[in-house]
């Protein structure tokens, strides 16, 4: 009996030392520790040095309070019957002081979050056309955050943010959308090209019209100079030989011009075969034709002027007779 006495005290001392050694424990920053006593939740240990009852209390789990991110892929269809995939980044964390709720109330918080995200997204997106989904993806993220935050607070979680990071339509839909944009750009380019061609045609026509105008002015000035030259030639000839009639002088000058024209036609590199009278008598006929044409033109102008004056006078008489004045 005396032998067992010291042994008992040794065993007790070892147990006490083990218990004292297991009492203190530390919890890292942004972490909570869940303490159980005989399998039942006892208390939550916060960051720093903590002490638990030896042998009857133990650390069940350590829960991080850091913000975590979960990417949820959701496939749904839009209002215009286009299937799309949305990638939702859910940022969540355990609320400080609610570590026990997050540990005991949910078997898998990840699956719970996925279920809520799928439910909210599939309620929002089918009410929007595809183009609106791209424009209002932030609104979808806000709806996910609101619904998810309210639901997950019951389990000790909060949702700082929920972001729709990408909207991916079916490959065929993407190809069709790209083709629509390509054709739209081609239409704009074709319209611009047509407008440029129109401007070039208009400018060319304006330049041609201006060229014709200047060319006509040049021809008129040339003919005026020829007439002035002929007049001076006739007057100079009359001063040298007074007994010659002006008509004879004109025919002589016209014959000289005729020979100059024939010479120019013959010397031209691209000359064509031209049949025309080549006798002095033919020159007289040409002169007679020119003279007759000028006289007939003057008579026609005089007759038209007289007719206009007559109509104007008749109109004036009619107005006076009607008493308008």
Secondary structure, 3 states (H helix, E strand, C coil): CHHHHHHHHHHHHHHHHHHHHHHEEEECCCEEEEEEECCEEEEEECCEEEECCCCCEEEEEEEECCCEEEEEEEEEECCCCCEEEEEEEEEEEECCCCHHHHHHCCCCHHHHHHHHHHHHHHHHHHHCCHHHHHHCHHHHHHHHHHHHHHHHHHHCEEEEEEEEEEEEECHHHHHHHHHHHHHHHHHHHHHHHHHHHHHHHHHHHHHHHHHHHHHHHHHHHHHHHHHHHHHHHHHHHHHHCCCCCHHHHHHHHHHHHHHHHHHHHHHCCCCCCCCCCCCHHHHHHHHHHHHHHHHHHHHHHHHHHHHHHHHHHHHHHHHHHHCCC
